[in-house]
Amino acid sequence: MKHEATIALLEQQATNNEQNAVIQEREGQFEDVANNRRNAAAYRAGIETLQAE
């Protein structure tokens, strides 16, 4: 697969951001939650773009 290493790194970052968002939501850190969800969505979009190549 083309870009396999890059996709794996983006996947790891997206997952970390999603997990952090869950924790931060429980802690009431809603600004951080929004930031982590935005970042995760951007990583996932990047993954889709690379997989389409």
C-alpha positions as CSV (number, residue, x, y, z in Angstrom):
1,M,0.0,0.0,0.0
2,K,1.3,3.4,-0.9
3,H,1.9,5.8,2.1
4,E,1.5,2.9,4.6
5,A,3.8,4.4,7.2
6,T,2.2,7.8,7.0
7,I,-1.3,6.5,7.2
8,A,-0.3,4.4,10.3
9,L,1.1,7.6,12.0
10,L,-2.0,9.6,11.1
11,E,-4.2,6.8,12.4
12,Q,-2.4,6.7,15.7
13,Q,-2.7,10.5,16.1
14,A,-6.4,10.4,15.3
15,T,-7.0,7.6,17.8
16,N,-5.1,9.5,20.5
17,N,-7.0,12.7,19.9
18,E,-10.3,10.8,20.0
19,Q,-9.4,9.1,23.3
20,N,-8.2,12.4,24.8
21,A,-11.5,14.0,23.8
22,V,-13.4,11.4,25.8
23,I,-11.3,12.0,28.9
24,Q,-11.4,15.7,28.6
25,E,-15.1,15.7,28.1
26,R,-15.5,13.9,31.5
27,E,-13.2,16.5,33.0
28,G,-15.2,19.5,31.6
29,Q,-12.4,20.7,29.3
30,F,-14.7,21.5,26.5
31,E,-12.3,23.7,24.5
32,D,-9.7,21.0,24.5
33,V,-12.4,18.4,23.5
34,A,-13.4,20.5,20.5
35,N,-9.7,20.9,19.5
36,N,-9.0,17.2,19.7
37,R,-12.1,16.3,17.7
38,R,-11.1,18.8,15.0
39,N,-7.6,17.4,14.9
40,A,-8.9,13.8,14.7
41,A,-11.2,14.7,11.9
42,A,-8.3,16.4,10.0
43,Y,-6.1,13.3,10.5
44,R,-8.9,11.1,9.2
45,A,-9.4,13.3,6.2
46,G,-5.7,13.0,5.5
47,I,-5.9,9.3,5.7
48,E,-8.8,9.2,3.2
49,T,-6.9,11.4,0.8
50,L,-3.8,9.2,1.0
51,Q,-5.8,6.0,0.6
52,A,-7.4,7.4,-2.5
53,E,-4.1,7.8,-4.2
